[in-house]
């Protein structure tokens, strides 16, 4: 598949800025930061969707690009969630080879053809039998 590059990605979502915001919330509130982190991510999702809707309204023939933008937005949110969970919620100083996982986007999301407000289909791959750490993270 020939995937279209999403222009001005940081106008959709600025993952680095959100990662810093999440780190600051964790530093300030520790485990009690969860509701604030969820609110932060929800606000980022809403802003990203609004930006993509604006782009579609300006260029109604850009539906394929818009669908790719929704997939990009969710990619960044999933990445932020993963990074937060493995770093702050279930940190493991010295993970074994069995304590790894891969997150795969599947369906329309995996094809970068995600419609607005579509469900997010993901799969988790673990090496061999899933460990307790993997189960917690998932």
Secondary structure as GFF3:
##gff-version 3
##sequence-region A 1 138
A	DSSP	alpha_helix	9	12	.	.	.	ID=ss1
A	DSSP	alpha_helix	15	29	.	.	.	ID=ss2
A	DSSP	three_ten_helix	30	33	.	.	.	ID=ss3
A	DSSP	alpha_helix	34	58	.	.	.	ID=ss4
A	DSSP	alpha_helix	63	84	.	.	.	ID=ss5
A	DSSP	pi_helix	85	89	.	.	.	ID=ss6
A	DSSP	beta_strand	101	105	.	.	.	ID=ss7
A	DSSP	alpha_helix	107	110	.	.	.	ID=ss8
A	DSSP	beta_strand	122	126	.	.	.	ID=ss9
A	DSSP	alpha_helix	132	137	.	.	.	ID=ss10
###
